Amino acid sequence: MFNAAGRLCMTLKDESFQAEKEWRLIAMFAEASARLNFRQGSYGTGGVVPYIEIGFPRDAIVKVVIGPGNAPDLRERAVRQMLEANGYAIGEVDLERSKVPYRG
């Protein structure tokens, strides 16, 4: 479905995000279609967002960098709630707000 240029584009990111050491998992649609789930896209962009649930070891999450955006306090609280809902104790995972500026 994707040519070589399309696959390369999915792996590139702006240099300002380099310190965040983000991992990107990319699955080709044909390989993943049987496990595909869907959620509503963010407001303003609309549409449906496909995603695949994956498992990973509990100790794989040691730090979460909260991306730039509106209402940073609410965003941080939501991340804390998500971690707690998934069995992580307060302070078990480091949280950091991205230093990359947000353009709204």
Summary of the structure (lengths in Angstrom):
residues: 104
radius of gyration: 15.9
end to end distance: 32.4
largest distance: 43.4
contacts: 167
relative contact order: 0.14
helix: 37%
strand: 17%
